[in-house]
């Protein structure tokens, strides 16, 4: 069974990012969060996460091989 995805335009994504940045700026200005808290909220990788690349050479080869 194929799962249908939702299409989103580049412009819509940019508007969403601008709104999020403006909201973050208001929260910082109001003292609701510290810069560190905001960074943690917006981080793709949670703080303290250990990232380990087992075979860097293989990963680079896969990335740079066309």
MARNU-155906 format. One record per atom (N, C-alpha, C, O): residue number from 1; atom name; x, y, z. Coordinates in Angstrom, 2 decimals. Layout:
# MARNU-155906
rec i: NUM; at: CA; c1: X; c2: Y; c3: Z
...
***
This chain:
# MARNU-155906
rec i: 1; at: N; c1: 0.84; c2: -1.17; c3: 0.00
rec i: 1; at: CA; c1: 0.00; c2: 0.00; c3: 0.00
rec i: 1; at: C; c1: 0.89; c2: 1.24; c3: 0.00
rec i: 1; at: O; c1: 1.72; c2: 1.43; c3: 0.90
rec i: 2; at: N; c1: 0.72; c2: 2.07; c3: -1.01
rec i: 2; at: CA; c1: 1.54; c2: 3.28; c3: -1.14
rec i: 2; at: C; c1: 1.00; c2: 4.38; c3: -0.23
rec i: 2; at: O; c1: -0.20; c2: 4.65; c3: -0.20
rec i: 3; at: N; c1: 1.91; c2: 5.01; c3: 0.49
rec i: 3; at: CA; c1: 1.54; c2: 6.09; c3: 1.38
rec i: 3; at: C; c1: 1.63; c2: 7.41; c3: 0.61
rec i: 3; at: O; c1: 2.67; c2: 7.72; c3: 0.03
rec i: 4; at: N; c1: 0.56; c2: 8.16; c3: 0.61
rec i: 4; at: CA; c1: 0.54; c2: 9.43; c3: -0.10
rec i: 4; at: C; c1: 1.22; c2: 10.51; c3: 0.74
rec i: 4; at: O; c1: 0.95; c2: 10.64; c3: 1.94
rec i: 5; at: N; c1: 2.10; c2: 11.26; c3: 0.10
rec i: 5; at: CA; c1: 2.78; c2: 12.35; c3: 0.78
rec i: 5; at: C; c1: 2.13; c2: 13.69; c3: 0.45
rec i: 5; at: O; c1: 1.39; c2: 13.81; c3: -0.52
rec i: 6; at: N; c1: 2.43; c2: 14.66; c3: 1.25
rec i: 6; at: CA; c1: 1.91; c2: 16.00; c3: 1.03
rec i: 6; at: C; c1: 2.98; c2: 16.84; c3: 0.36
rec i: 6; at: O; c1: 4.12; c2: 16.88; c3: 0.83
rec i: 7; at: N; c1: 2.64; c2: 17.50; c3: -0.71
rec i: 7; at: CA; c1: 3.60; c2: 18.35; c3: -1.40
rec i: 7; at: C; c1: 3.60; c2: 19.73; c3: -0.76
rec i: 7; at: O; c1: 2.55; c2: 20.29; c3: -0.44
rec i: 8; at: N; c1: 4.80; c2: 20.27; c3: -0.58
rec i: 8; at: CA; c1: 4.95; c2: 21.59; c3: 0.01
rec i: 8; at: C; c1: 5.91; c2: 22.37; c3: -0.87
rec i: 8; at: O; c1: 6.96; c2: 21.86; c3: -1.27
rec i: 9; at: N; c1: 5.55; c2: 23.60; c3: -1.16
rec i: 9; at: CA; c1: 6.42; c2: 24.41; c3: -2.02
rec i: 9; at: C; c1: 7.60; c2: 24.97; c3: -1.23
rec i: 9; at: O; c1: 7.55; c2: 25.08; c3: -0.01
rec i: 10; at: N; c1: 8.65; c2: 25.31; c3: -1.95
rec i: 10; at: CA; c1: 9.82; c2: 25.93; c3: -1.34
rec i: 10; at: C; c1: 9.42; c2: 27.22; c3: -0.64
rec i: 10; at: O; c1: 9.90; c2: 27.49; c3: 0.46
rec i: 11; at: N; c1: 8.55; c2: 28.01; c3: -1.28
rec i: 11; at: CA; c1: 8.12; c2: 29.28; c3: -0.70
rec i: 11; at: C; c1: 7.38; c2: 29.06; c3: 0.62
rec i: 11; at: O; c1: 7.56; c2: 29.83; c3: 1.56
rec i: 12; at: N; c1: 6.54; c2: 28.03; c3: 0.67
rec i: 12; at: CA; c1: 5.81; c2: 27.73; c3: 1.90
rec i: 12; at: C; c1: 6.77; c2: 27.34; c3: 3.02
rec i: 12; at: O; c1: 6.59; c2: 27.75; c3: 4.17
rec i: 13; at: N; c1: 7.78; c2: 26.56; c3: 2.68
rec i: 13; at: CA; c1: 8.78; c2: 26.19; c3: 3.69
rec i: 13; at: C; c1: 9.53; c2: 27.41; c3: 4.19
rec i: 13; at: O; c1: 9.81; c2: 27.53; c3: 5.39
rec i: 14; at: N; c1: 9.87; c2: 28.33; c3: 3.28
rec i: 14; at: CA; c1: 10.57; c2: 29.55; c3: 3.67
rec i: 14; at: C; c1: 9.71; c2: 30.41; c3: 4.58
rec i: 14; at: O; c1: 10.22; c2: 30.97; c3: 5.56
rec i: 15; at: N; c1: 8.43; c2: 30.54; c3: 4.28
rec i: 15; at: CA; c1: 7.52; c2: 31.30; c3: 5.15
rec i: 15; at: C; c1: 7.44; c2: 30.68; c3: 6.53
rec i: 15; at: O; c1: 7.47; c2: 31.38; c3: 7.55
rec i: 16; at: N; c1: 7.36; c2: 29.36; c3: 6.57
rec i: 16; at: CA; c1: 7.30; c2: 28.65; c3: 7.85
rec i: 16; at: C; c1: 8.57; c2: 28.89; c3: 8.67
rec i: 16; at: O; c1: 8.50; c2: 29.11; c3: 9.88
rec i: 17; at: N; c1: 9.72; c2: 28.86; c3: 8.01
rec i: 17; at: CA; c1: 10.99; c2: 29.09; c3: 8.71
rec i: 17; at: C; c1: 11.07; c2: 30.52; c3: 9.23
rec i: 17; at: O; c1: 11.53; c2: 30.75; c3: 10.35
rec i: 18; at: N; c1: 10.61; c2: 31.50; c3: 8.42
rec i: 18; at: CA; c1: 10.63; c2: 32.89; c3: 8.87
rec i: 18; at: C; c1: 9.74; c2: 33.08; c3: 10.09
rec i: 18; at: O; c1: 10.12; c2: 33.78; c3: 11.03
rec i: 19; at: N; c1: 8.56; c2: 32.47; c3: 10.08
rec i: 19; at: CA; c1: 7.66; c2: 32.57; c3: 11.24
rec i: 19; at: C; c1: 8.31; c2: 31.96; c3: 12.48
rec i: 19; at: O; c1: 8.23; c2: 32.52; c3: 13.57
rec i: 20; at: N; c1: 8.96; c2: 30.81; c3: 12.31
rec i: 20; at: CA; c1: 9.61; c2: 30.15; c3: 13.44
rec i: 20; at: C; c1: 10.74; c2: 31.01; c3: 13.99
rec i: 20; at: O; c1: 10.90; c2: 31.12; c3: 15.21
rec i: 21; at: N; c1: 11.53; c2: 31.62; c3: 13.10
rec i: 21; at: CA; c1: 12.62; c2: 32.49; c3: 13.56
rec i: 21; at: C; c1: 12.08; c2: 33.70; c3: 14.30
rec i: 21; at: O; c1: 12.64; c2: 34.11; c3: 15.32
rec i: 22; at: N; c1: 11.00; c2: 34.29; c3: 13.79
rec i: 22; at: CA; c1: 10.39; c2: 35.45; c3: 14.45
rec i: 22; at: C; c1: 9.86; c2: 35.07; c3: 15.82
rec i: 22; at: O; c1: 10.01; c2: 35.82; c3: 16.79
rec i: 23; at: N; c1: 9.23; c2: 33.90; c3: 15.91
rec i: 23; at: CA; c1: 8.72; c2: 33.41; c3: 17.20
rec i: 23; at: C; c1: 9.88; c2: 33.20; c3: 18.18
rec i: 23; at: O; c1: 9.79; c2: 33.58; c3: 19.34
rec i: 24; at: N; c1: 10.96; c2: 32.61; c3: 17.70
rec i: 24; at: CA; c1: 12.14; c2: 32.39; c3: 18.55
rec i: 24; at: C; c1: 12.72; c2: 33.72; c3: 19.03
rec i: 24; at: O; c1: 13.10; c2: 33.85; c3: 20.19
rec i: 25; at: N; c1: 12.78; c2: 34.71; c3: 18.13
rec i: 25; at: CA; c1: 13.32; c2: 36.03; c3: 18.50
rec i: 25; at: C; c1: 12.44; c2: 36.69; c3: 19.57
rec i: 25; at: O; c1: 12.97; c2: 37.29; c3: 20.51
rec i: 26; at: N; c1: 11.12; c2: 36.58; c3: 19.43
rec i: 26; at: CA; c1: 10.21; c2: 37.15; c3: 20.45
rec i: 26; at: C; c1: 10.40; c2: 36.47; c3: 21.79
rec i: 26; at: O; c1: 10.43; c2: 37.13; c3: 22.83
rec i: 27; at: N; c1: 10.53; c2: 35.16; c3: 21.77
rec i: 27; at: CA; c1: 10.72; c2: 34.42; c3: 23.03
rec i: 27; at: C; c1: 12.02; c2: 34.81; c3: 23.71
rec i: 27; at: O; c1: 12.07; c2: 34.97; c3: 24.93
rec i: 28; at: N; c1: 13.09; c2: 34.98; c3: 22.91
rec i: 28; at: CA; c1: 14.38; c2: 35.41; c3: 23.47
rec i: 28; at: C; c1: 14.27; c2: 36.80; c3: 24.05
rec i: 28; at: O; c1: 14.73; c2: 37.05; c3: 25.17
rec i: 29; at: N; c1: 13.66; c2: 37.72; c3: 23.31
rec i: 29; at: CA; c1: 13.53; c2: 39.11; c3: 23.76
rec i: 29; at: C; c1: 12.69; c2: 39.21; c3: 25.03
rec i: 29; at: O; c1: 12.96; c2: 40.05; c3: 25.89
rec i: 30; at: N; c1: 11.69; c2: 38.36; c3: 25.16
rec i: 30; at: CA; c1: 10.82; c2: 38.37; c3: 26.33
rec i: 30; at: C; c1: 11.43; c2: 37.64; c3: 27.52
rec i: 30; at: O; c1: 10.89; c2: 37.67; c3: 28.62
rec i: 31; at: N; c1: 12.57; c2: 37.00; c3: 27.30
rec i: 31; at: CA; c1: 13.22; c2: 36.26; c3: 28.38
rec i: 31; at: C; c1: 12.55; c2: 34.93; c3: 28.70
rec i: 31; at: O; c1: 12.79; c2: 34.35; c3: 29.76
rec i: 32; at: N; c1: 11.73; c2: 34.45; c3: 27.79
rec i: 32; at: CA; c1: 11.05; c2: 33.18; c3: 28.02
rec i: 32; at: C; c1: 12.01; c2: 31.99; c3: 27.95
rec i: 32; at: O; c1: 11.81; c2: 30.97; c3: 28.61
rec i: 33; at: N; c1: 13.06; c2: 32.14; c3: 27.15
rec i: 33; at: CA; c1: 14.07; c2: 31.09; c3: 27.00
rec i: 33; at: C; c1: 15.44; c2: 31.73; c3: 26.92
rec i: 33; at: O; c1: 15.58; c2: 32.90; c3: 26.54
rec i: 34; at: N; c1: 16.44; c2: 30.97; c3: 27.26
rec i: 34; at: CA; c1: 17.82; c2: 31.44; c3: 27.10
rec i: 34; at: C; c1: 18.28; c2: 31.00; c3: 25.71
rec i: 34; at: O; c1: 17.68; c2: 30.12; c3: 25.10
rec i: 35; at: N; c1: 19.36; c2: 31.62; c3: 25.21
rec i: 35; at: CA; c1: 19.89; c2: 31.16; c3: 23.92
rec i: 35; at: C; c1: 20.23; c2: 29.66; c3: 23.92
rec i: 35; at: O; c1: 20.04; c2: 28.97; c3: 22.92
rec i: 36; at: N; c1: 20.73; c2: 29.19; c3: 25.05
rec i: 36; at: CA; c1: 21.08; c2: 27.78; c3: 25.15
rec i: 36; at: C; c1: 19.85; c2: 26.88; c3: 25.07
rec i: 36; at: O; c1: 19.87; c2: 25.84; c3: 24.42
rec i: 37; at: N; c1: 18.77; c2: 27.30; c3: 25.74
rec i: 37; at: CA; c1: 17.53; c2: 26.51; c3: 25.69
rec i: 37; at: C; c1: 16.98; c2: 26.48; c3: 24.27
rec i: 37; at: O; c1: 16.53; c2: 25.44; c3: 23.79
rec i: 38; at: N; c1: 17.01; c2: 27.62; c3: 23.61
rec i: 38; at: CA; c1: 16.49; c2: 27.70; c3: 22.25
rec i: 38; at: C; c1: 17.33; c2: 26.83; c3: 21.31
rec i: 38; at: O; c1: 16.79; c2: 26.15; c3: 20.44
rec i: 39; at: N; c1: 18.64; c2: 26.86; c3: 21.49
rec i: 39; at: CA; c1: 19.51; c2: 26.02; c3: 20.67
rec i: 39; at: C; c1: 19.17; c2: 24.55; c3: 20.86
rec i: 39; at: O; c1: 19.10; c2: 23.79; c3: 19.89
rec i: 40; at: N; c1: 18.94; c2: 24.15; c3: 22.11
rec i: 40; at: CA; c1: 18.60; c2: 22.75; c3: 22.38
rec i: 40; at: C; c1: 17.25; c2: 22.38; c3: 21.75
rec i: 40; at: O; c1: 17.10; c2: 21.29; c3: 21.21
rec i: 41; at: N; c1: 16.29; c2: 23.29; c3: 21.81
rec i: 41; at: CA; c1: 14.98; c2: 23.03; c3: 21.22
rec i: 41; at: C; c1: 15.07; c2: 22.87; c3: 19.71
rec i: 41; at: O; c1: 14.38; c2: 22.03; c3: 19.12
rec i: 42; at: N; c1: 15.92; c2: 23.67; c3: 19.08
rec i: 42; at: CA; c1: 16.00; c2: 23.69; c3: 17.62
rec i: 42; at: C; c1: 17.02; c2: 22.72; c3: 17.05
rec i: 42; at: O; c1: 17.14; c2: 22.59; c3: 15.84
rec i: 43; at: N; c1: 17.75; c2: 22.05; c3: 17.92
rec i: 43; at: CA; c1: 18.82; c2: 21.17; c3: 17.46
rec i: 43; at: C; c1: 18.26; c2: 19.88; c3: 16.86
rec i: 43; at: O; c1: 17.34; c2: 19.28; c3: 17.40
rec i: 44; at: N; c1: 18.84; c2: 19.49; c3: 15.74
rec i: 44; at: CA; c1: 18.47; c2: 18.23; c3: 15.11
rec i: 44; at: C; c1: 18.96; c2: 17.04; c3: 15.93
rec i: 44; at: O; c1: 18.28; c2: 16.02; c3: 16.01
rec i: 45; at: N; c1: 20.14; c2: 17.19; c3: 16.52
rec i: 45; at: CA; c1: 20.74; c2: 16.13; c3: 17.33
rec i: 45; at: C; c1: 20.72; c2: 16.59; c3: 18.79
rec i: 45; at: O; c1: 21.32; c2: 17.62; c3: 19.12
rec i: 46; at: N; c1: 20.06; c2: 15.85; c3: 19.67
rec i: 46; at: CA; c1: 20.00; c2: 16.25; c3: 21.07
rec i: 46; at: C; c1: 21.38; c2: 16.36; c3: 21.71
rec i: 46; at: O; c1: 22.29; c2: 15.61; c3: 21.38
rec i: 47; at: N; c1: 21.51; c2: 17.32; c3: 22.62
rec i: 47; at: CA; c1: 22.78; c2: 17.51; c3: 23.31
rec i: 47; at: C; c1: 23.17; c2: 16.22; c3: 24.04
rec i: 47; at: O; c1: 22.33; c2: 15.53; c3: 24.62
rec i: 48; at: N; c1: 24.45; c2: 15.92; c3: 23.99
rec i: 48; at: CA; c1: 24.96; c2: 14.74; c3: 24.67
rec i: 48; at: C; c1: 24.91; c2: 13.48; c3: 23.81
rec i: 48; at: O; c1: 25.39; c2: 12.42; c3: 24.23
rec i: 49; at: N; c1: 24.36; c2: 13.58; c3: 22.63
rec i: 49; at: CA; c1: 24.29; c2: 12.42; c3: 21.74
rec i: 49; at: C; c1: 25.69; c2: 12.13; c3: 21.21
rec i: 49; at: O; c1: 26.38; c2: 13.02; c3: 20.72
rec i: 50; at: N; c1: 26.09; c2: 10.90; c3: 21.30
rec i: 50; at: CA; c1: 27.39; c2: 10.50; c3: 20.78
rec i: 50; at: C; c1: 27.22; c2: 10.03; c3: 19.35
rec i: 50; at: O; c1: 26.46; c2: 9.10; c3: 19.07
rec i: 51; at: N; c1: 27.94; c2: 10.66; c3: 18.45
rec i: 51; at: CA; c1: 27.88; c2: 10.28; c3: 17.04
rec i: 51; at: C; c1: 29.20; c2: 9.60; c3: 16.71
rec i: 51; at: O; c1: 30.28; c2: 10.15; c3: 16.94
rec i: 52; at: N; c1: 29.10; c2: 8.42; c3: 16.17
rec i: 52; at: CA; c1: 30.30; c2: 7.65; c3: 15.87
rec i: 52; at: C; c1: 30.20; c2: 7.10; c3: 14.47
rec i: 52; at: O; c1: 29.24; c2: 6.42; c3: 14.12
rec i: 53; at: N; c1: 31.19; c2: 7.40; c3: 13.67
rec i: 53; at: CA; c1: 31.25; c2: 6.87; c3: 12.32
rec i: 53; at: C; c1: 32.23; c2: 5.70; c3: 12.34
rec i: 53; at: O; c1: 33.43; c2: 5.88; c3: 12.56
rec i: 54; at: N; c1: 31.71; c2: 4.53; c3: 12.12
rec i: 54; at: CA; c1: 32.52; c2: 3.32; c3: 12.24
rec i: 54; at: C; c1: 33.59; c2: 3.25; c3: 11.15
rec i: 54; at: O; c1: 34.73; c2: 2.88; c3: 11.43
rec i: 55; at: N; c1: 33.22; c2: 3.60; c3: 9.92
rec i: 55; at: CA; c1: 34.17; c2: 3.50; c3: 8.83
rec i: 55; at: C; c1: 34.13; c2: 4.80; c3: 8.02
rec i: 55; at: O; c1: 33.40; c2: 4.90; c3: 7.03
rec i: 56; at: N; c1: 34.91; c2: 5.78; c3: 8.43
rec i: 56; at: CA; c1: 34.91; c2: 7.09; c3: 7.80
rec i: 56; at: C; c1: 35.31; c2: 7.01; c3: 6.32
rec i: 56; at: O; c1: 34.70; c2: 7.66; c3: 5.48
rec i: 57; at: N; c1: 36.31; c2: 6.21; c3: 6.01
rec i: 57; at: CA; c1: 36.76; c2: 6.07; c3: 4.63
rec i: 57; at: C; c1: 35.62; c2: 5.57; c3: 3.73
rec i: 57; at: O; c1: 35.42; c2: 6.09; c3: 2.64
rec i: 58; at: N; c1: 34.90; c2: 4.58; c3: 4.20
rec i: 58; at: CA; c1: 33.79; c2: 4.04; c3: 3.41
rec i: 58; at: C; c1: 32.68; c2: 5.08; c3: 3.26
rec i: 58; at: O; c1: 32.10; c2: 5.20; c3: 2.19
rec i: 59; at: N; c1: 32.38; c2: 5.81; c3: 4.31
rec i: 59; at: CA; c1: 31.34; c2: 6.83; c3: 4.24
rec i: 59; at: C; c1: 31.72; c2: 7.93; c3: 3.26
rec i: 59; at: O; c1: 30.89; c2: 8.38; c3: 2.48
rec i: 60; at: N; c1: 32.97; c2: 8.37; c3: 3.30
rec i: 60; at: CA; c1: 33.43; c2: 9.41; c3: 2.38
rec i: 60; at: C; c1: 33.40; c2: 8.92; c3: 0.94
rec i: 60; at: O; c1: 33.01; c2: 9.65; c3: 0.03
rec i: 61; at: N; c1: 33.82; c2: 7.68; c3: 0.74
rec i: 61; at: CA; c1: 33.83; c2: 7.11; c3: -0.60
rec i: 61; at: C; c1: 32.40; c2: 7.06; c3: -1.15
rec i: 61; at: O; c1: 32.16; c2: 7.40; c3: -2.31
rec i: 62; at: N; c1: 31.47; c2: 6.63; c3: -0.33
rec i: 62; at: CA; c1: 30.07; c2: 6.55; c3: -0.74
rec i: 62; at: C; c1: 29.53; c2: 7.95; c3: -1.05
rec i: 62; at: O; c1: 28.77; c2: 8.13; c3: -2.01
rec i: 63; at: N; c1: 29.92; c2: 8.94; c3: -0.26
rec i: 63; at: CA; c1: 29.42; c2: 10.30; c3: -0.44
rec i: 63; at: C; c1: 30.02; c2: 10.96; c3: -1.68
rec i: 63; at: O; c1: 29.32; c2: 11.67; c3: -2.40
rec i: 64; at: N; c1: 31.29; c2: 10.73; c3: -1.92
rec i: 64; at: CA; c1: 31.97; c2: 11.43; c3: -3.01
rec i: 64; at: C; c1: 32.06; c2: 10.64; c3: -4.30
rec i: 64; at: O; c1: 32.55; c2: 11.15; c3: -5.30
rec i: 65; at: N; c1: 31.61; c2: 9.41; c3: -4.29
rec i: 65; at: CA; c1: 31.64; c2: 8.61; c3: -5.53
rec i: 65; at: C; c1: 30.40; c2: 8.94; c3: -6.35
rec i: 65; at: O; c1: 29.28; c2: 8.94; c3: -5.84
rec i: 66; at: N; c1: 30.61; c2: 9.20; c3: -7.61
rec i: 66; at: CA; c1: 29.50; c2: 9.52; c3: -8.49
rec i: 66; at: C; c1: 29.27; c2: 8.32; c3: -9.32
rec i: 66; at: O; c1: 28.37; c2: 8.31; c3: -10.16
***
